Amino acid sequence: MVEYCELAPNLKISRILMGLWQIADMEKGGTKLDPEETAKAMSPYVDTGFTTFDMADHYGSAEVIAGTFNKKRLHGNTLQLLTKWVPKPGVITQKDVQIAVELSLKRMQLDTLDLLQFHAWNYADPNWLDCLFWLQKLKEEGLIRHIGLTNFDTAHLRIVVSSGIDIVSNQVCYSLIDQRARDQMATVCEQFGLKILAYGALAGGFLSEKWIDQPEPSIPKLSTWSEMKYKRFINVTGGWEKFQQLLKTVHEIAKKHNKSIANIAIKYMLEQPAVGGVIIGARLGKKEHIKENLKVFEFQLDKDDKNRIREFQMQLDPVHSDCGDEYRKTPILTATGDMTHHFDTVPTPFTPINMNSKRTKVLSGTIWEDMAGYSRAIRKGNRIFVSGTTATHGERMIGGNDPAAQAHFVIDKIQGAIESLGGKLEDVVRTRIFINNINDWESVARAHGERFKDIQPANTLVEARLVGEGYLVEIEADAIVNLEN
């Protein structure tokens, strides 16, 4: 019998969710699936108890197909349709947000979206926060029942929650080979009462008996986008030989329980802290694994099983950085290995303004800049000077009373200013940190350490009275562009 999770008030989901990203793969090359025929393939899942489907605005015709199925209303209120909004980088207006939500509602033939999950490409551009505040407004108006995130890292998840945006979940890659969400992400989610929705649990089908003792495939010869994507994850976690050892270890556990490798892989992820559900790809009308997925709820992993898996995971090379960074930092772990499939360019967060032949400035639009007559940052030659920066965005203070959240947002603004002037965060050679309360020093220092651990600029941290109620930290930075050493 299928297990369910109370993801949020008035939203109970099946713990195995059917992911419809395969629709985009099935429609690549210009093919369009017939919505009526494809929608029929959703019935066996719902009849069996797999009532939750996860999709996105860019998963081909997924929202239309789900809407066609929803229109028939054969299943009363038992169906949960979760979607995502993944806008391209650049300026997004409140009207754009409204249009995007209304488009999903129209495609899915709904009056209210059960869960809208938001993806941000570039944290250095604070427009992503505007989008979430506008989504919050649409939630209050009843167009959205709940807001979630997708591919957010721990620091920016903390910023969102601490800034008063009401979210319930974060959908991230989380599997036997990708354990980034195990520590900080799970801890923060449990702290704030959020659930992780884990995708990639079967590594695009590689966590299967059919790959045992098979020669290593080359990415260009793989048949699906999922296979191409997760072969890159296998490469960065130790390669094909290590993956074969993992497969054989999990296969032994599977035989012990008379189950499949896929069953073990899903079960292990469902038992991780903060995980509300695991998303499994469904190729509607092509392949069904309904009976196979039901077996996940027939057994329990014992302590020895979990220890064997964990011991082997510790032998794998960790996937770089934090959750979602595969879309923001090299190595890019997508089907194509770059971002060309998603967008062409990333506009700068702020508009550079030439003051004269030698100086360029950027403004971030805070009230302080006009009032006190200064720029967020100035570039002269190959040097960039960033003013003391607080967690201010427009008229809002970001991060609430969380010093780490404020510090991360401040560093985002500093990064955005430097990138807008032709540099990058790695060019920073000096930071100065001012904290309002010395008791916050460690939280702020750790946030600085997370963002600058590979840069390690010269730094000073002091306690100082900050201007403005509620501000806990202010940071300024100097950068030198095109350093040779």
C-alpha positions, 0 to 999 in steps of 0.5 A: 500500500502506498504511503503518504506524507503531510507536505503542508496543511491541506496537501497530502502527497504520495511518498513516491511522486511521479515525475513528468520531466520525461515528457520533454525528453519524449517530445525532443526533436519537435515531436508533440504527444497527444494530450488525450492519449497520454493523459490516459496513462496517468490513470493506472498510477492514481488507481494504485495510489500514486496520486501525486505528479510533479512537473514544470512549465518547461517539461514539454507538454507535461502541464497540458497533459496533466490538465487534460487528465484533471479535466475528467475529474474521475478521481475527485480530490485525490489528485495532487499536481505539483509544478515549477516556475523556472524563469530565464535569467534577467529582469522579471516584473510582477506582471511576469509572475502573474502571467506565469502563474495564470499560464500554469493554471490554464494549462493544468485546468485548475483554479489554485496550484497545489504547489508552485516550486520556484527556481532561481538561476543567479543569486547575485541578482536580487530580482529572484527575491522579488519573484518570491515576494510576488508569489507570496502575494498570489498565494494570499490571493488564492492562486497558489495554495503552497510555495516550494523551492527547487534546486536551492542551496542551504544558504539561500533557503535560509534567506527565504525562510528568514525573510518571511516567505512561506515555503513548505519544501525544497526539491533537490537532487538526492540519491545514493551517489549524491548526498549533498542534502544529507547534512546542512540541507536536512538540518535546516529543513528540519529546523524550519519544518520543511520537507525535501522532495528528492529527485534523481534517486535512480540516477536516470535509471543507472541504479538498476541490475541492467548496468551491472558489469556493463562496459562504461557508456559514453555520454553522446551514445546514451538514449535519454537526457536523464542518462546523459545527466546522471552519467556526469554525476557518476563521473564526478563521484569516482567514475564507472569502476566505483559505481560498479562496486556500489551497484554490486553492494546494493544488489546484494542488499536487494537479493537479501530482501528479494527486491530490486536495486531500484527498490533499495535506492528509493527506500534508502532515500525515503528513510533519510531525515527531512525527506517527504517524498522521492520523485521517480520519472514516468514515461507516460504511455511507454513504460510503467513501473507501478508494481515495482514501485509498490514493492518499496512499501513492503519491506524495511532496511535494517541497520546493517543494510544502512551501514553498508550503504553509508560505508560505501558512500563515504568512499565516493568523491562528494559532488561539489558544493551545495544542492543546486550548484550543478546549475550555477557552478562548474562542473555543470552537471546537466544533460549537455554539460552546460547551460545552453539548453536552458538559456543563452546568457545571464544579464548583469544584476546591476547596470554599469554607469560610466562616470568618465573614461576612468571610472564606472559605478553601479547602484543597487537602488537602496534608499541609502545610496541616494540619501548619502550620495554614494555608489554600491561599487566603483571600478577604477582601472582593474580595482573594484571598491564595494561600499559597506553593504547591509541586507537591504533590498529596495525598502525591505530588510532581508534575512530577518533576525538571522545573522547568517541569512543577512550575511549571505544576502550581503555577500550576494549583493557584493558579488552582484556589484562586482560581476556588474563591473566585469569582475567575479567574487574570486577577484576579492582580495579584502573584506571588512565585516562590521557586526552590531552584536559581538554574539553574532560573530561566529554565525557571520564568520561561518557564512563568510567562510562558506562563501570565501573558503576557496578565495580567502581574502584578507579580512577584518571583523569588528563590532560596531553600531550599525545605522538602521534598525534590525541590521545585524551585519555590514560588509565592504569589499575590495577586488582586483580584476584579472589577477595573475597570481 
